[in-house]
Amino acid sequence: MKQKSVAVVGAAETTQMGRIPDVSVIGLHADAALNALADCGLKPSDIDGVACAGISPTDLAHYLGITPTYADGTSVGGCSFMLHVRHAAAAINAGLCTTVLITHGESGKSRVGAGGFGRAPSSLMGQFEMPFGVTSPPTMFTIPVLRYLKTYGLTEEDLAWVSVIQREWAGKNPRASFRDPITVDDVLNSPMIAWPFRLLMCCLVTDGGGALILTSAERARDFKAKPVYVLGTGESVETPLVSQMEDFTSSKAFRVSGKKAFDEAGLKHADVDHLMIYDAFAHLPLYGLEDLGFCKPGEAAAFIRERNTAIGGKLPLNTNGGGLSYMHSGMYGMYALQESVRQLRGTAAAQVPGAKNSVCHGVGGMFGASGTIIFSNEAP
């Protein structure tokens, strides 16, 4: 993809966040969509491309009264929205459409019209993992993280630091679900969920959503909000079974997706001002830092513990508070993208001074998929 040929011109989350017992899943998609349209001054009739996960783009388009020339229903878990951005940019560049709306909405807590997480007994997971007790995300992610900790001689405390520092970021964000400071001891004394994950190492369960609107860079300068340009993109998938990862200490999908995005962006790691790494559980930022090339294998825990990713650090990470403290309705990727856009617009609650380039990296399933988007606020 040509650098900066496409830009985000509209971005917004749902009006309410956290617990929304009176709005259905499709209602959350629509609320986020209308907020994003208002953000950039467009109407549904101005949209000719739609993308979403969790519901069908057919349902979304009909609900909003849109007749698109481009529709994307890619659904690979929480990073689906990173892939939607990549696909939308390609579609706009190819002339398939001019203006793409990407939406997300989940009733993760209230379960209003929400589906289940269950796997069919005939599925690969149903046949080869579930009979052995691997049934829910905490029990799935224990498989790689235990190997990672053993390989690099790390402990629960190293995971706890991730939660503690992200809570510090959340404390500066009025929209965050949890803002009160926590200590390493607080994390280690919280209830055990699935070894080694304790409650405060696990993502929130919330209701909410978000939406993005993309168009060509040429058109972007006509919108009222500051455009945020797509600089580089990447995506990959590895395996639907966490037990079949090539290497439990590293995600192949992370490495492939991240390298593709950095190569496309022509960016060096030293040029990155802001970083978002999907954090459904506390170990994911460790894998992300290493697989994206910011840290050598086994060194991410010390990098975080030394406050390099904290407020005032050299690589601000998950500045909204992340899935551990800000929001996590099930598929977190949209919230990470929203924070990257806010940082580069200069409107974030915990604004990184002078941020020009942001890397937004997501995971889908249990290391099953990955998407990486690199944004810039500098005009082409």
Protein Blocks (a to p, Z undefined) as FASTA:
>chain_A
ZZhkbccfbdcddfbghjafkbcfklmmmmmmmmmmmmnopafklpcbdcdehiafklmm
mmnopacfbdcfbdebjklmmmmmmmmmmmmmnopambdcddddddfknopoiacfbdcf
kbmklmmmmmnopabfklmmmmmmmmmmmmnopafklmmmmmmmmmmmmmmmmkbmblcd
cdfklmmmpccfbdcbdfklpccddedddddddddfklmmmpmbdcdddfbdcdddfbfc
fklgfblkbcfklmmmmmmmmmmnopafklpmbdcdddfbfklmmmmmmmnopacehilm
mmmmnopmmghiabdghknnpjmlmpcchiamlmmmmmmmmmmnopafblcehiabdcdd
ddehjhkaccdddddfbdZZ
